[in-house]
Amino acid sequence: MEAIDPFVFRLSIFVLAIFVGYFVVWAVTPALHTPLMSVTNAISSVIVVGALIAVSVNPTNPPKNIVISVDKNSNTYVDGKKIADASIGEPKLMDLIKSAAAMPPSESLVRSAWTSKGLGFFALILACVNIFGGFLVTSRMLAMYKKKEK
């Protein structure tokens, strides 16, 4: 059995979400449009939190995973580099781990971090516009239900 490409899988979920959203929104009675707008504003606020996390990525000092492994002959490797002496001791091993963690990030990692920052900022702007517009529409709809003064 072949695995499904993750892009196709995510695209199919997105298309299904569009259809479900369309039919759910059009099935709502006019009296429930204001609470629906409030829920939409709440969803957009969650998007704002995710966009803020994406914008907070630090491209100059990304987290680095350090791999420590031992083969069947009891040879120890730190990030694929063999440690020559098996009795190296814990302080020396910690120095090797710290030097592996201090390596500068690759150019592609920095580029992808800046892409993440840019897309996160764009999502932040769109979500804020959506929230502001949602509050304006909600306010206007609630004003329609107020009694008119004579």
Secondary structure, 3 states (H helix, E strand, C coil): CCCCCHHHHHHHHHHHHHHHHHHHHHCCCHHHHHHHHHHHHHHHHHHHHHHHHHHCCCCCCCCCCCCEEECCCCCEEECCEECCCCCCCHHHHHHHHHHHHCCCCCHHHHHHHHHHHHHHHHHHHHHHHHHHHHHHHHHHHHHHCCCCCC
